[in-house]
Amino acid sequence: MQAQTALIVVDVQNGFTPGGNLAVADADQIIPIINQLGQVFDNIVLTQDWHPQNHISFADNHPGKQPYEVVMLEYGEQVLWPAHCVQGTTDAELHPALDLPQAQLIIRKGFHAQIDSYSAFMEADQKTTTGLAGYLKARGIDTVFITGIATDFCVAWTAIDACKLGFNTFVIADASKGIDLKGSLQHAWQEMLAHGVKRVYSKDVLSLLQPAAQPSLA
């Protein structure tokens, strides 16, 4: 089972944690849970928002617009955000408390200036892929457990795309933290469950994947 299962840790970066440019309240509190989960997975993928300064999702790049307004772009509706996770800045770095040195892959997303990218699998135009699905499938992985920030945006989009791509998909609720923008968290859970995503909790995952205790030789 382990060989076919991966943990995907979404955007646990300075920019999305307290003190960051797009901080999610208390998001740093999930990091110890994610670190604990990391001990029971053989396959771990991290994602990292990695925006150029002129990114289309930044309100600053739309004169007269404010953060959290919604605009219509070529690929559909886009929430405008404060500038965050700009390439090469401290804001974009993985949070220093994240302790997953065994992770094999970091997927950077949102680096195309004209397309936003919430999902670890597919950018917002629903055409441009990140290559993650091919990587997982090439390694024989068919089941993914998803954690990270934010539940109602990047985690949800990643989970829904994983289901669409044929992966058996779980979101670990207590190892994820949402923004909850105008009811977006409840809506995201409804969308995820409707697409076949399963909601689980860290204690259940740990009990399922924890190696069995070795018998004493004494």
Stockholm file with secondary structure:
# STOCKHOLM 1.0

chainA/1-218         MQAQTALIVVDVQNGFTPGGNLAVADADQIIPIINQLGQVFDNIVLTQDWHPQNHISFADNHPGKQPYEVVMLEYGEQVLWPAHCVQGTTDAELHPALDLPQAQLIIRKGFHAQIDSYSAFMEADQKTTTGLAGYLKARGIDTVFITGIATDFCVAWTAIDACKLGFNTFVIADASKGIDLKGSLQHAWQEMLAHGVKRVYSKDVLSLLQPAAQPSLA
#=GR chainA/1-218 SS CGGGEEEEEECCBGGGSTTSTTCCTTGGGGHHHHHHHHTTCSCEEEEEECBCTTCTTBGGGSTTCCTTCEEEETTEEEECBCSCSBTTSGGGSBCTTCCCTTCCEEEEECCSTTCCCCSSSBCTTSSCBCSHHHHHHHTTCCEEEEEEECIIIIIHHHHHHHHHTTCEEEEEEEEEECCCCSSHHHHHHHHHHHTTCEEECHHHHHHHHSCCCCCCCC
#=GC SS_cons         CGGGEEEEEECCBGGGSTTSTTCCTTGGGGHHHHHHHHTTCSCEEEEEECBCTTCTTBGGGSTTCCTTCEEEETTEEEECBCSCSBTTSGGGSBCTTCCCTTCCEEEEECCSTTCCCCSSSBCTTSSCBCSHHHHHHHTTCCEEEEEEECIIIIIHHHHHHHHHTTCEEEEEEEEEECCCCSSHHHHHHHHHHHTTCEEECHHHHHHHHSCCCCCCCC
//
